[in-house]
Amino acid sequence: MYVGNPPQKVRALFDTGSTNTWILNKKVDLHGKEKEYSYDETKSPGHQLTEQKAIIQFGSGALAGHFINDDIRLGTCDGTTSNGQIHIKNQKFGNVEKQKTIFTGHNFESIVGMAYPALAEKGVKPVFD
């Protein structure tokens, strides 16, 4: 999965138990662990930070952040072509600014919720809706 413009690679966990998409911000400290991928909104000039905040509790931890509007791409991406890629322009997603035991830095940097749209945060359409 890629986020922003130009595209920044993040690895996604597709979660049927949640609805919103959450993407790890590069500024989040993972207790000294190195992040292989993360989202840097400063490298995506078209991003739009919203005032909408959320705090989410999962069975395995918690996260918090603001929602951002930016492009999301699913599928292969080499920066020049988009063969077989889904490009969602101006998608609203959660920008993870704080987290506890969700992200470890070596397995995934985003959670893509696949549950029913009625369960989403107010004003947020799920990626697959």
Phi, psi and omega per residue, in radians:
M1 nan 2.587 -3.135
Y2 -2.287 2.528 -3.128
V3 -2.315 2.520 3.110
G4 1.585 3.137 -3.138
N5 -2.539 1.821 0.166
P6 -1.217 2.742 -3.054
P7 -1.126 2.358 3.060
Q8 -2.010 2.227 -3.081
K9 -1.314 2.347 2.949
V10 -2.431 2.557 3.099
R11 -1.563 2.379 -3.017
A12 -1.899 2.484 2.944
L13 -1.876 2.024 3.139
F14 -1.528 2.065 -2.949
D15 -2.070 1.997 3.116
T16 -1.353 -0.135 -3.130
G17 -1.667 -0.008 3.096
S18 -2.372 2.925 -3.033
T19 -1.986 -0.678 -3.052
N20 -1.468 2.816 3.037
T21 -1.753 2.298 3.126
W22 -2.164 2.276 -3.097
I23 -2.184 2.262 -3.100
L24 -1.157 2.215 3.092
N25 -1.449 2.552 -3.095
K26 -1.094 -0.386 -3.092
K27 -1.372 -0.222 -3.081
V28 -1.244 2.243 3.091
D29 -1.452 2.184 3.102
L30 -1.771 0.750 3.105
H31 1.000 0.808 3.081
G32 1.457 -0.083 3.136
K33 -1.424 2.519 -3.133
E34 -1.333 2.365 3.047
K35 -1.656 2.276 3.084
E36 -1.356 -0.700 -3.140
Y37 -2.405 2.690 3.034
S38 -3.008 3.018 -3.094
Y39 -1.736 2.257 3.076
D40 -2.067 1.737 -3.071
E41 -1.088 -0.409 3.136
T42 -1.210 -0.302 3.101
K43 -1.597 0.021 3.140
S44 -2.153 1.564 -3.024
P45 -1.014 -0.430 -3.096
G46 -1.512 -0.011 -3.104
H47 -1.148 2.661 3.106
Q48 -2.275 1.956 3.085
L49 -1.336 2.336 3.088
T50 -1.802 2.959 3.075
E51 -1.518 -0.118 -3.096
Q52 -1.271 2.218 3.131
K53 -2.030 2.813 3.028
A54 -2.674 2.624 3.000
I55 -2.188 2.159 -3.061
I56 -2.085 2.333 3.075
Q57 -1.888 2.097 3.049
F58 -1.792 2.963 3.064
G59 -1.108 -0.452 -3.069
S60 -1.855 0.098 -3.131
G61 2.731 -2.876 -3.094
A62 -2.453 2.783 3.052
L63 -2.588 2.800 3.137
A64 -2.602 2.685 3.092
G65 2.987 -3.080 3.081
H66 -1.724 2.774 3.027
F67 -1.581 2.532 -3.135
I68 -2.249 2.589 2.970
N69 -1.832 2.196 3.090
D70 -2.849 2.998 -3.130
D71 -1.338 2.516 3.016
I72 -2.223 2.398 3.095
R73 -2.190 2.340 3.082
L74 -1.989 2.276 -3.119
G75 1.989 -2.987 -3.097
T76 -1.251 2.603 -3.117
C77 -2.733 2.109 3.076
D78 -1.942 0.186 3.117
G79 1.583 -0.286 -3.111
T80 -2.116 -0.515 -3.140
T81 -2.158 2.872 -3.133
S82 -2.392 0.745 -3.132
N83 -1.061 2.096 3.092
G84 1.225 0.268 -3.065
Q85 -1.693 2.507 3.002
I86 -1.685 2.147 -3.124
H87 -2.001 1.989 3.126
I88 -1.857 1.956 -3.104
K89 -1.494 2.433 3.036
N90 0.997 0.751 3.114
Q91 -1.365 2.377 3.076
K92 -1.514 2.230 3.123
F93 -2.517 2.824 3.111
G94 -1.416 2.241 3.098
N95 -1.672 1.834 -3.046
V96 -1.211 2.008 3.140
E97 -1.859 -0.423 3.064
K98 -2.466 2.553 3.124
Q99 -2.706 2.728 3.098
K100 -2.404 1.959 3.054
T101 1.070 0.251 3.082
I102 -1.537 -0.956 -3.074
F103 -1.782 2.351 -3.140
T104 -1.949 -0.199 3.123
G105 1.645 -0.085 -3.115
H106 -2.341 0.156 -3.139
N107 -2.246 -0.757 3.075
F108 -2.775 2.717 -3.127
E109 -2.140 0.057 3.105
S110 -2.599 2.624 3.044
I111 -2.052 2.113 3.119
V112 -1.855 1.880 -3.124
G113 -1.254 2.407 -3.116
M114 -2.150 0.202 -3.124
A115 -1.393 -3.104 -3.055
Y116 -1.107 2.427 3.129
P117 -0.976 -0.521 -3.141
A118 -1.094 -0.325 -3.134
L119 -1.599 -0.074 -3.089
A120 -1.268 2.774 3.010
E121 -1.016 2.613 -3.111
K122 -0.974 2.238 3.089
G123 1.415 0.140 -3.124
V124 -2.015 2.090 3.074
K125 -1.586 2.320 3.077
P126 -1.066 2.674 -3.115
V127 -0.941 -0.688 -3.048
F128 -1.620 0.156 -3.135
D129 -1.472 nan nan
